[in-house]
Amino acid sequence: MSLTVTTTSFALAASTPTLLLPLDTTRRQLLRSVSSGVATFKFGSAPASATDGVVIDPTSTAGGRLLVTGADTPVDAVYAYSTSGANVTVEVGRAY
């Protein structure tokens, strides 16, 4: 199995849920990172608030990144939300 990695960055508008990635059954790696601001990520549906999902903060001990690989990688659509706006990046590894 080969893995192709794609990196995409987004500037999230304040208080506006944003679709980052569509459903993808070939996804085998997902890195979510936040370079500025605080963002909430959710799978399958858009977050309704800043606490409706996984919150990633670049000032946290994790450094604003969360990596999931292998069979645990979610294939559902990925959405993000930020109360005051944020810059986020998603890196996706797809199996072929």
N, C-alpha and C positions, 0 to 999 in steps of 0.2 A: 504494500500500500504506500502511495506517495502522498505527501501533504504539501499543499500550496497555501502560502500565507499572504493575506491581504490586510493592509492597514488603512483605516479611514478615520479622519478627525472631523468633529462637529463642534460648532459654537451653539450651545443651547440658549435659547431665548428664555427670559425669566418667566416662570410660572406657565410654561407651555410644554406639555408632553410631546416628545419627538420620537418617531420610529427611526431606530438606528439600523436595524437589520431585519430582513424578512425571515420567515420560517425557512430553515435550510437543513435537510436531513443528512447532508454530507459534512456538516460542521463537526470537527473533532477537537478543536481547541478554541478557546475564547478568552482573550485578555481584555478586561475593561479597565481603563485608567482615566484619572481626572488630573489635569495639570493646573487648573485654577478653578476656584469655586467648589461647591459641594454638589454632588449629583446622586440621584436615586435611580437605580436600574431595576427593571422588572421584565419578566418573560411572559409572553402570550397576550398581554393587554397593557395599555398605558397606565402608568402610576396616577392615582387620583390625588396624591399629595406627596410632600417631601419625605414622608415616613412609610409610604406604601411600596415597599420593595427593599432592595439592598442599597444602603447608603455608603458611598465612597467619598472620603475626604482626603485630599493630598497631604494634610498635616497630621494624619493618623500614623500610628506605628507601622502600618502596612504600606505606607508611602503612596496611597492613592491608587493602588493597583489590586486587581483580583483576577487570578488565572484559574481556569478550569480546563482540564484535558481528559482525553479518553472517553470512556463510556459515560462519565458523569457530565459531559458537556451538553448543555441545553441546546436543543435544535429549534425551539419556539422563537417567534419574533422577539427582538430585543428593543425595549423602549427606555428612554431616560427622561428625567424631570429635574429641574433645578429651580429653587425658589427665586434666586437672584441672578441666574445665568451661570454658565460654566463652560469650560472647554474640556471635551472628552475625546478619547480615542478608543476605538475597538480594533483589535487585531484578531483575525479569524483564520484558523487553519482548517482547510477542507480536504477530505480524503477523496482520492481518485484512483 
